[in-house]
Amino acid sequence: MEEDGRSSPPRSLEGVGIGLALGVGIGVSLGVALENWGLGLGIGVAIGVTFAIAFSARPNTKPGTAADPEDPASDDGRPTP
């Protein structure tokens, strides 16, 4: 909850799948290259979690809403007047 009582906009969950898929792909590649599947997948999962967090950090914006580029507080998902 934000200080003014409104909840923050929901985060996108599609980025989590993209991030984990990229991480597993990188992990398999590293596992083959290093000839050590455990280490490769471990590094890949760590990279995947990083990607998942980065890609899900974008808040969902609803159609018909817009943010004022001059006012960062205006991107709250509510329709513009």
C-alpha positions as CSV (number, residue, x, y, z in Angstrom):
1,M,0.0,0.0,0.0
2,E,1.2,3.5,-0.8
3,E,1.1,6.2,1.8
4,D,-2.1,7.8,0.5
5,G,-4.0,4.5,0.9
6,R,-4.1,3.4,-2.7
7,S,-2.5,0.1,-3.7
8,S,0.2,0.1,-6.3
9,P,-0.6,-1.2,-9.8
10,P,-0.2,-5.0,-10.3
11,R,3.1,-6.2,-11.8
12,S,3.3,-8.2,-15.0
13,L,3.8,-11.9,-14.5
14,E,4.6,-12.6,-18.2
15,G,8.1,-11.4,-17.5
16,V,8.7,-14.1,-15.0
17,G,8.2,-16.8,-17.6
18,I,10.4,-15.0,-20.1
19,G,13.1,-14.5,-17.6
20,L,13.1,-18.2,-16.4
21,A,13.0,-19.4,-20.0
22,L,16.1,-17.3,-20.9
23,G,17.8,-18.4,-17.7
24,V,17.3,-22.1,-18.4
25,G,18.4,-21.7,-22.0
26,I,21.6,-20.0,-20.8
27,G,22.1,-22.6,-18.2
28,V,21.8,-25.5,-20.7
29,S,24.3,-23.7,-23.0
30,L,26.7,-23.2,-20.1
31,G,26.2,-26.7,-18.9
32,V,27.3,-28.0,-22.3
33,A,30.2,-25.6,-22.7
34,L,31.5,-26.2,-19.2
35,E,30.8,-29.9,-19.2
36,N,29.2,-29.4,-15.8
37,W,25.4,-29.5,-15.9
38,G,24.9,-28.6,-12.2
39,L,27.1,-25.5,-12.4
40,G,25.6,-24.4,-15.7
41,L,22.0,-24.8,-14.6
42,G,22.8,-23.1,-11.2
43,I,24.2,-20.1,-13.0
44,G,21.3,-20.2,-15.5
45,V,18.7,-20.2,-12.8
46,A,20.4,-17.2,-11.1
47,I,20.4,-15.3,-14.4
48,G,16.8,-16.4,-15.0
49,V,15.7,-15.0,-11.6
50,T,17.5,-11.8,-12.3
51,F,15.7,-11.5,-15.7
52,A,12.4,-12.5,-14.1
53,I,12.7,-9.7,-11.6
54,A,13.8,-7.2,-14.2
55,F,11.0,-8.1,-16.7
56,S,8.3,-8.1,-14.0
57,A,9.3,-4.7,-12.6
58,R,7.2,-2.9,-15.3
59,P,3.8,-2.1,-13.9
60,N,0.8,-3.1,-16.0
61,T,-0.9,-0.1,-17.6
62,K,-4.6,-0.4,-18.6
63,P,-5.8,0.7,-22.1
64,G,-7.1,4.2,-22.0
65,T,-4.7,5.4,-19.3
66,A,-1.6,7.5,-19.9
67,A,1.1,9.0,-17.7
68,D,2.2,12.6,-17.8
69,P,5.9,12.4,-18.6
70,E,6.5,15.5,-16.5
71,D,4.8,14.1,-13.4
72,P,6.0,10.6,-12.4
73,A,3.3,10.4,-9.8
74,S,0.6,10.4,-12.5
75,D,1.4,6.9,-13.7
76,D,-1.0,5.2,-11.3
77,G,-3.2,3.3,-13.8
78,R,-6.2,5.6,-13.4
79,P,-7.8,7.1,-16.6
80,T,-6.7,10.6,-17.5
81,P,-9.5,13.2,-17.3
